[in-house]
């Protein structure tokens, strides 16, 4: 992994018109990606200054990069570019006229990067909204602990199914149609949750939300990488993990506060998410990504295209990629513990009760996770993952001790450690995914990363619900925390022994 060669180069094509620029870049990209030594070759247009392109490429080694750019194919393309500009000079356009001859352009208020980030936040806000409401549903429909975990797992299983079967949809159709569809679906699911009349209707609404969440997270993370003007994959990764944490936290906090003090909580709690969902849908239909940011044409789709498929990066990048996936698995498992059963086990640990308390405990974890991500945004991915996994180990130990101590301070320490570990693991894991993903595999690798995380949320929580019914909640928590602590410590040791994945070098 250590000898992987990264390079960033800026190009200026003032001698070619826009169509010729696109043709040249497309041909050069196809030639590079046909080379087995090429791990990434992504050429993006920069809006400022005009006629500028930025090339992000990574190769197995520096010599492979030099050989390609010195090859006859690359030189022939360069010569063709020069000849075309001499034989077919670009016609004068409005952009070539003096500034005084044309009116000043107004900057569009629908900035794609900002609104895609907001849409991701609003979309995932509705997914965790029901967590503080589970005790109310439990009383309304006479459910036990295993039923609550099954309701939570129904949503996670739907999200996992969406990732398995729809993970490559953004590669085939473009991220924007998928993101719009996901926002429409999640808003419809939240609306159905507000009107749910029995367990069956509520489960169906959670399935809709789960499917939508997988579409939103995958397409929005890809979209942020494509519309990012600077071409900085680290910025796109940081924005993705930050918006996910903030959005997931906003839902239970708003829902819990409304449910605590406003009448008809199982309806009124969903109103903010419904209204914001309509706003996000409208905004997404007002923006359009530049044509050159659309995905390259893919092979003709067939039924095989939609079959479940896990994507892995190049062989020498798999170990860090899998470490990133396993760190996300631990983060999802720890968060799911609070999101599904926090109202149940908090009753014996803290003196405060009600939807607002459980919603705030869940939201605080994710808000603090967002804050910690901002504080450590310049940390290397390896350090973030190792420290985050060690924080999970300590959080599990603190939670086990508090089963007997019943200390509010110790519970707060557990929440802080969980938030710290969640923020670092999600940031480090997403950074690794962005770094090892060539453009044509980005959707598949992001989906595989999220699939691993969803499995971490589904399997341990199902087991905990079963143990809570048969052995008691305390015994279930002992086994759950012990296994998570061992798993997190093991992955941290493996990450420590793994060579550093170097950052791209700018030239």
C-alpha positions as CSV (number, residue, x, y, z in Angstrom):
1,X,0.0,0.0,0.0
2,X,2.8,2.4,0.8
3,X,4.1,2.6,-2.8
4,X,0.8,3.7,-4.3
5,X,1.4,6.8,-6.4
6,X,-1.1,9.7,-6.2
7,X,-1.0,12.9,-8.3
8,X,-3.1,16.0,-8.8
9,X,-2.6,18.1,-12.0
10,X,-4.3,21.3,-13.3
11,X,-4.9,21.8,-17.0
12,X,-5.9,24.9,-19.0
13,X,-7.6,24.3,-22.3
14,X,-8.2,27.9,-23.6
15,X,-7.4,26.8,-27.1
16,X,-10.3,24.4,-27.4
17,X,-14.1,24.9,-27.3
18,X,-16.1,23.1,-24.7
19,X,-17.1,20.2,-26.9
20,X,-13.5,19.5,-27.9
21,X,-12.4,19.7,-24.3
22,X,-14.9,17.1,-23.3
23,X,-14.0,14.8,-26.1
24,X,-10.3,15.1,-25.3
25,X,-10.8,14.4,-21.6
26,X,-13.1,11.5,-22.2
27,X,-10.7,9.8,-24.6
28,X,-7.7,10.3,-22.3
29,X,-9.7,8.9,-19.4
30,X,-10.8,5.8,-21.3
31,X,-7.2,5.1,-22.3
32,X,-6.0,5.5,-18.7
33,X,-8.7,3.3,-17.2
34,X,-7.9,0.6,-19.7
35,X,-4.4,0.4,-18.1
36,X,-4.4,-2.3,-15.4
37,X,-1.9,-0.3,-13.3
38,X,-4.4,2.7,-13.1
39,X,-6.3,2.8,-9.8
40,X,-8.0,6.1,-10.3
41,X,-8.3,8.6,-13.2
42,X,-10.8,11.4,-12.5
43,X,-10.8,14.6,-14.5
44,X,-13.1,17.4,-13.3
45,X,-14.0,20.8,-14.7
46,X,-13.3,23.7,-12.4
47,X,-15.7,26.6,-12.6
48,X,-13.2,29.2,-11.4
49,X,-11.1,30.1,-13.3
50,X,-12.9,29.1,-16.5
51,X,-11.5,26.5,-19.0
52,X,-9.6,24.8,-16.1
53,X,-9.5,21.1,-15.4
54,X,-8.1,19.2,-12.5
55,X,-6.9,15.6,-12.8
56,X,-6.8,13.3,-9.8
57,X,-5.0,10.0,-10.6
58,X,-3.5,7.2,-8.7
59,X,-1.3,4.3,-9.9
60,X,0.3,1.2,-8.5
61,X,3.6,3.0,-8.7
62,X,5.1,6.2,-10.0
63,X,6.7,4.5,-13.0
64,X,3.4,3.3,-14.3
65,X,2.1,6.9,-14.3
66,X,5.2,8.2,-16.1
67,X,5.0,5.4,-18.7
68,X,1.4,6.2,-19.5
69,X,1.8,9.9,-20.0
70,X,4.9,9.2,-22.1
71,X,3.2,6.5,-24.2
72,X,2.4,6.9,-27.8
73,X,-1.3,6.9,-27.1
74,X,-1.2,9.8,-24.7
75,X,1.2,11.7,-27.0
76,X,-1.1,11.1,-30.0
77,X,-4.0,12.5,-28.1
78,X,-2.0,15.6,-27.2
79,X,-1.0,16.1,-30.8
80,X,-4.6,15.6,-31.9
81,X,-5.7,18.3,-29.4
82,X,-3.2,20.8,-30.8
83,X,-4.1,20.0,-34.4
84,X,-7.8,20.4,-33.7
85,X,-7.3,23.7,-32.1
86,X,-5.3,25.0,-35.1
87,X,-7.6,23.7,-37.8
88,X,-10.9,24.4,-36.0
89,X,-10.4,27.4,-33.8
90,X,-13.2,27.9,-31.2
91,X,-15.8,30.5,-32.3
92,X,-16.1,33.7,-30.2
93,X,-18.7,33.3,-27.5
94,X,-20.3,35.7,-25.1
95,X,-17.6,34.7,-22.6
96,X,-14.9,36.1,-25.0
97,X,-16.5,39.6,-25.3
98,X,-15.4,42.4,-23.1
99,X,-16.9,42.5,-19.7
100,X,-18.6,45.9,-20.4
101,X,-20.5,44.3,-23.4
102,X,-22.4,41.8,-21.3
103,X,-24.4,42.1,-18.0
104,X,-23.0,40.7,-14.9
105,X,-24.2,37.2,-14.1
106,X,-26.0,36.5,-10.8
107,X,-24.7,33.6,-8.8
108,X,-27.3,30.9,-8.6
109,X,-28.8,30.5,-5.1
110,X,-29.2,26.8,-5.7
111,X,-25.6,25.7,-5.0
112,X,-25.5,22.0,-5.8
113,X,-22.9,21.2,-3.1
114,X,-24.9,22.9,-0.3
115,X,-28.3,21.6,-1.3
116,X,-27.0,18.0,-1.7
117,X,-25.6,18.2,1.8
118,X,-28.9,19.6,3.1
119,X,-30.9,17.0,1.3
120,X,-28.7,14.2,2.8
121,X,-29.2,15.7,6.3
122,X,-33.0,16.0,5.9
123,X,-33.3,12.6,4.3
124,X,-31.5,10.7,7.1
125,X,-33.3,12.9,9.7
126,X,-36.5,10.8,9.2
127,X,-34.7,7.5,9.6
128,X,-33.9,7.7,13.3
129,X,-36.9,9.9,14.2
130,X,-38.9,7.0,15.6
131,X,-36.3,5.9,18.2
132,X,-37.6,7.9,21.1
133,X,-41.1,7.0,20.2
134,X,-40.7,3.3,20.6
135,X,-41.9,3.2,24.2
136,X,-45.1,5.0,23.1
137,X,-45.6,2.4,20.4
138,X,-44.8,-0.3,22.9
139,X,-47.6,0.9,25.2
140,X,-50.0,1.6,22.4
141,X,-49.7,-1.9,20.8
142,X,-48.6,-3.9,23.8
143,X,-45.1,-4.9,22.5
144,X,-42.1,-6.4,24.3
145,X,-38.4,-5.7,24.0
146,X,-37.8,-8.2,21.1
147,X,-40.7,-6.6,19.1
148,X,-39.0,-3.2,19.5
149,X,-35.7,-4.5,18.2
150,X,-37.6,-6.2,15.3
151,X,-39.2,-2.8,14.4
152,X,-35.8,-1.2,14.3
153,X,-34.2,-4.1,12.4
154,X,-37.0,-4.0,9.8
155,X,-35.8,-0.5,8.8
156,X,-32.1,-1.6,8.8
157,X,-32.9,-4.8,6.8
158,X,-34.7,-2.6,4.2
159,X,-31.7,-0.3,4.0
160,X,-29.4,-3.3,3.6
161,X,-31.6,-4.7,0.8
162,X,-31.5,-1.4,-0.9
163,X,-27.7,-1.3,-0.8
164,X,-27.4,-4.9,-2.1
165,X,-29.8,-4.5,-5.0
166,X,-29.6,-0.7,-5.8
167,X,-26.0,0.0,-4.8
168,X,-24.9,0.5,-8.4
169,X,-28.0,2.6,-9.4
170,X,-26.1,5.9,-9.1
171,X,-23.4,4.6,-11.5
172,X,-26.0,3.6,-14.0
173,X,-28.5,6.5,-13.8
174,X,-26.6,9.3,-12.2
175,X,-26.7,10.4,-8.6
176,X,-29.3,13.2,-8.9
177,X,-32.3,11.0,-10.1
178,X,-31.5,8.5,-7.4
179,X,-31.2,11.2,-4.7
180,X,-34.5,12.8,-5.8
181,X,-36.3,9.4,-5.7
182,X,-34.8,8.6,-2.3
183,X,-36.1,12.0,-0.9
184,X,-39.6,11.4,-2.3
185,X,-39.6,7.9,-0.9
186,X,-38.4,8.9,2.6
187,X,-40.9,11.7,2.8
188,X,-43.7,9.4,1.9
189,X,-42.5,6.9,4.5
190,X,-42.4,9.5,7.2
191,X,-45.9,10.6,6.3
192,X,-47.2,7.0,6.5
193,X,-45.5,6.6,9.9
194,X,-47.5,9.6,11.1
195,X,-50.8,8.0,10.1
196,X,-49.8,4.4,11.0
197,X,-52.9,2.6,12.5
198,X,-51.3,-0.7,13.4
199,X,-48.0,-2.6,13.6
200,X,-48.2,-3.7,10.0
201,X,-48.6,-0.2,8.6
202,X,-45.8,1.1,10.8
203,X,-43.4,-1.7,9.7
204,X,-44.3,-1.0,6.0
205,X,-43.4,2.7,6.6
206,X,-40.1,1.8,8.2
207,X,-39.3,-0.5,5.2
208,X,-39.9,2.5,2.8
209,X,-37.7,4.7,4.9
210,X,-35.0,2.0,5.1
211,X,-34.9,1.6,1.3
212,X,-34.9,5.4,0.8
213,X,-32.0,5.9,3.3
214,X,-29.7,3.6,1.3
215,X,-30.5,5.4,-1.9
216,X,-30.0,8.9,-0.2
217,X,-26.7,8.1,1.5
218,X,-25.1,6.4,-1.5
219,X,-26.2,8.9,-4.1
220,X,-25.5,12.0,-2.0
221,X,-22.0,10.8,-1.0
222,X,-21.2,10.3,-4.7
223,X,-22.8,13.6,-5.7
224,X,-20.7,15.5,-3.2
225,X,-17.6,14.0,-4.6
226,X,-18.6,14.9,-8.2
227,X,-19.8,18.5,-7.6
228,X,-17.0,19.4,-5.3
229,X,-15.3,22.2,-7.1
230,X,-11.9,21.7,-5.6
231,X,-11.8,18.0,-6.3
232,X,-10.8,17.4,-2.7
233,X,-12.0,13.9,-1.8
234,X,-11.1,14.6,1.9
235,X,-13.6,17.5,2.0
236,X,-16.3,15.3,0.4
237,X,-15.7,12.5,2.9
238,X,-15.8,14.9,5.8
239,X,-19.0,16.5,4.6
240,X,-20.7,13.1,4.1
241,X,-19.9,11.8,7.5
242,X,-20.7,15.1,9.2
243,X,-24.1,15.4,7.5
244,X,-25.0,11.8,8.3
245,X,-24.2,12.2,12.0
246,X,-26.0,15.6,12.2
247,X,-29.1,14.4,10.3
248,X,-29.4,11.1,12.2
249,X,-29.1,13.1,15.5
250,X,-31.5,15.8,14.5
251,X,-34.4,13.3,14.0
252,X,-34.6,11.8,17.5
253,X,-34.0,15.1,19.3
254,X,-36.8,16.9,17.4
255,X,-39.1,13.9,17.7
256,X,-38.4,13.3,21.4
257,X,-38.9,17.0,22.3
258,X,-42.2,17.2,20.5
259,X,-43.4,13.9,21.8
260,X,-42.7,15.0,25.4
261,X,-44.8,18.2,25.5
262,X,-47.1,18.4,22.4
263,X,-50.4,16.5,22.1
264,X,-50.8,13.5,19.8
265,X,-47.0,12.8,19.8
266,X,-47.2,9.8,17.4
267,X,-48.4,12.2,14.7
268,X,-47.0,15.7,15.6
269,X,-43.4,14.4,16.0
270,X,-43.3,13.7,12.2
271,X,-44.5,17.1,11.0
272,X,-41.0,18.8,10.9
273,X,-39.5,16.0,8.9
274,X,-42.4,16.0,6.4
275,X,-42.2,19.8,5.8
276,X,-38.4,19.7,5.4
277,X,-38.6,16.7,3.1
278,X,-40.9,18.7,0.8
279,X,-38.4,21.6,0.8
280,X,-35.5,19.3,0.0
281,X,-37.4,17.7,-2.9
282,X,-38.2,21.1,-4.4
283,X,-34.6,22.3,-4.0
284,X,-33.2,19.2,-5.8
285,X,-35.5,19.8,-8.7
286,X,-34.1,23.4,-9.0
287,X,-30.5,22.3,-9.4
288,X,-28.8,20.4,-12.2
289,X,-25.2,19.0,-12.0
290,X,-22.9,20.1,-14.9
291,X,-22.9,17.8,-17.8
292,X,-19.3,16.8,-17.4
293,X,-20.1,15.6,-13.8
294,X,-22.4,12.9,-15.0
295,X,-21.2,9.3,-14.8
296,X,-19.5,7.8,-17.8
297,X,-21.7,5.6,-19.9
298,X,-22.0,2.1,-18.5
299,X,-22.8,-1.3,-20.1
300,X,-26.4,-2.0,-21.0
301,X,-28.3,-3.0,-17.9
302,X,-29.9,-6.4,-17.5
303,X,-31.2,-8.5,-14.7
304,X,-27.6,-9.4,-13.7
305,X,-26.9,-5.7,-13.1
306,X,-29.3,-5.7,-10.2
307,X,-28.1,-8.9,-8.5
308,X,-26.4,-8.5,-5.1
309,X,-22.7,-7.8,-5.6
310,X,-20.0,-6.8,-3.2
311,X,-17.4,-4.5,-4.6
312,X,-13.7,-4.6,-3.5
313,X,-10.9,-2.3,-4.4
314,X,-7.5,-3.4,-5.9
315,X,-5.9,-6.2,-4.0
316,X,-3.2,-4.1,-2.3
317,X,-5.9,-1.6,-1.1
318,X,-8.3,-4.2,0.4
319,X,-6.8,-4.4,3.9
320,X,-7.2,-0.7,4.7
321,X,-10.6,-0.7,3.0
322,X,-11.8,-3.6,5.1
323,X,-10.5,-1.9,8.3
324,X,-12.6,1.1,7.4
325,X,-15.7,-1.2,6.8
326,X,-15.2,-2.9,10.2
327,X,-14.8,0.3,12.0
328,X,-18.1,1.5,10.6
329,X,-19.6,-1.9,11.7
330,X,-18.6,-1.2,15.3
331,X,-19.9,2.4,15.0
332,X,-23.3,1.2,13.7
333,X,-23.6,-1.5,16.4
334,X,-22.9,0.9,19.3
335,X,-25.3,3.6,17.9
336,X,-28.0,1.0,17.3
337,X,-27.8,-0.1,20.9
338,X,-28.8,3.4,22.0
339,X,-31.3,3.9,19.1
340,X,-33.3,0.7,19.7
341,X,-33.1,-0.1,23.5
342,X,-31.9,3.1,25.2
343,X,-35.4,3.9,26.6
344,X,-35.4,0.4,28.2
345,X,-32.0,0.2,29.9
346,X,-31.8,4.0,30.7
347,X,-34.7,3.6,33.2
348,X,-32.4,1.8,35.6
349,X,-29.3,4.0,35.0
350,X,-30.6,7.6,35.1
351,X,-33.3,9.3,37.0
352,X,-34.8,11.1,34.0
353,X,-37.4,9.5,31.8
354,X,-39.6,10.1,28.7
355,X,-39.2,10.6,24.9
356,X,-37.2,13.8,25.3
357,X,-34.6,12.1,27.5
358,X,-34.1,9.1,25.2
359,X,-34.2,11.3,22.1
360,X,-31.6,13.7,23.6
361,X,-29.3,10.8,24.6
362,X,-29.4,9.5,21.0
363,X,-29.1,13.0,19.5
364,X,-26.3,14.0,21.8
365,X,-24.2,11.0,20.6
366,X,-24.6,12.1,17.0
367,X,-24.2,15.9,17.6
368,X,-21.1,15.3,19.6
369,X,-20.0,12.9,16.9
370,X,-20.3,15.8,14.4
371,X,-18.4,18.1,16.7
372,X,-15.6,15.6,17.2
373,X,-15.3,15.1,13.4
374,X,-14.8,18.9,13.0
375,X,-12.1,18.9,15.7
376,X,-10.1,15.9,14.2
377,X,-10.8,16.7,10.5
378,X,-7.0,17.0,9.9
379,X,-6.1,13.7,11.6
380,X,-4.9,10.9,9.4
381,X,-7.5,8.2,8.8
382,X,-5.4,5.5,10.5
383,X,-5.2,7.5,13.7
384,X,-8.9,8.3,13.7
385,X,-9.9,4.7,13.3
386,X,-7.6,3.3,16.0
387,X,-8.5,6.0,18.6
388,X,-12.2,5.6,17.7
389,X,-12.2,1.8,18.2
390,X,-10.4,2.2,21.5
391,X,-13.1,4.6,22.6
392,X,-15.7,2.0,21.9
393,X,-13.9,-0.5,24.0
394,X,-13.8,1.9,26.9
395,X,-17.5,2.8,26.4
396,X,-18.5,-0.9,26.6
397,X,-16.5,-1.3,29.8
398,X,-18.2,1.8,31.3
399,X,-21.7,0.5,30.3
400,X,-21.0,-2.9,31.9
401,X,-19.8,-1.3,35.2
402,X,-22.9,1.0,35.2
403,X,-25.2,-2.0,35.2
404,X,-24.3,-2.4,38.8
405,X,-23.3,1.2,39.7
406,X,-26.3,2.9,38.2
407,X,-24.4,6.2,38.1
408,X,-25.6,9.1,36.0
409,X,-22.0,10.4,35.7
410,X,-20.8,7.0,34.5
411,X,-23.6,6.8,32.0
412,X,-22.7,10.3,30.7
413,X,-19.1,9.1,30.3
414,X,-20.3,6.2,28.3
415,X,-22.3,8.5,26.0
416,X,-19.3,10.7,25.5
417,X,-17.0,7.8,24.7
418,X,-19.6,6.4,22.3
419,X,-19.9,9.8,20.5
420,X,-16.2,10.2,20.3
421,X,-15.7,6.7,18.9
422,X,-18.6,7.1,16.5
423,X,-17.3,10.4,15.1
424,X,-13.7,9.1,14.6
425,X,-14.7,5.8,13.1
426,X,-17.2,7.2,10.7
427,X,-14.8,10.0,9.6
428,X,-11.8,7.6,9.3
429,X,-13.8,4.9,7.5
430,X,-15.4,7.3,4.9
431,X,-12.0,8.9,4.3
432,X,-10.5,5.5,3.5
433,X,-13.4,4.6,1.1
434,X,-13.0,7.9,-0.8
435,X,-9.3,7.4,-1.0
436,X,-9.3,3.9,-2.4
437,X,-12.3,4.4,-4.8
438,X,-11.7,4.9,-8.5
439,X,-14.6,6.9,-10.0
440,X,-16.2,3.9,-11.8
441,X,-16.3,1.9,-8.5
442,X,-17.2,4.6,-6.1
443,X,-20.9,3.7,-5.8
444,X,-20.1,0.0,-5.4
445,X,-17.4,0.5,-2.8
446,X,-19.6,3.0,-0.8
447,X,-22.5,0.5,-0.9
448,X,-20.2,-2.3,0.4
449,X,-19.0,0.0,3.1
450,X,-22.5,0.8,4.2
451,X,-23.6,-2.9,3.9
452,X,-20.9,-3.8,6.4
453,X,-22.2,-1.1,8.8
454,X,-25.8,-2.1,8.4
455,X,-24.9,-5.7,9.3
456,X,-23.2,-4.4,12.4
457,X,-26.5,-2.7,13.3
458,X,-28.8,-5.6,12.5
459,X,-27.2,-8.8,13.7
460,X,-26.0,-7.7,17.2
461,X,-29.3,-5.9,17.9
462,X,-31.4,-8.9,16.9
463,X,-29.3,-11.0,19.2
464,X,-29.6,-8.5,22.0
465,X,-33.4,-8.4,21.7
466,X,-33.6,-12.2,21.8
467,X,-31.3,-12.4,24.9
468,X,-33.4,-9.7,26.6
469,X,-36.5,-11.8,26.2
470,X,-34.9,-15.1,27.3
471,X,-32.1,-14.1,29.8
472,X,-33.1,-10.6,30.8
473,X,-31.9,-7.2,29.6
474,X,-28.9,-7.1,31.9
475,X,-27.5,-10.4,30.8
476,X,-28.0,-9.4,27.2
477,X,-26.2,-6.2,27.7
478,X,-23.3,-8.0,29.3
479,X,-22.8,-10.3,26.3
480,X,-23.4,-7.5,23.8
481,X,-20.9,-5.1,25.3
482,X,-18.3,-7.9,25.8
483,X,-18.4,-9.0,22.2
484,X,-18.3,-5.4,20.8
485,X,-15.3,-4.5,23.1
486,X,-13.4,-7.6,21.9
487,X,-14.2,-6.9,18.3
488,X,-13.3,-3.2,18.5
489,X,-10.0,-3.9,20.2
490,X,-9.1,-6.6,17.7
491,X,-9.7,-4.3,14.7
492,X,-7.7,-1.5,16.4
493,X,-4.7,-3.8,16.7
494,X,-5.0,-4.8,13.0
495,X,-5.3,-1.2,12.0
496,X,-2.1,-0.3,14.0
497,X,-0.2,-3.1,12.2
498,X,-1.4,-1.9,8.8
499,X,0.9,0.4,6.7
500,X,-0.3,4.0,6.2
501,X,-2.3,4.8,3.1
502,X,-0.6,7.9,2.0
503,X,-2.6,11.0,1.0
504,X,-2.7,12.2,-2.6
505,X,0.3,14.4,-3.5
506,X,-0.5,17.7,-5.3
507,X,1.8,18.7,-8.2
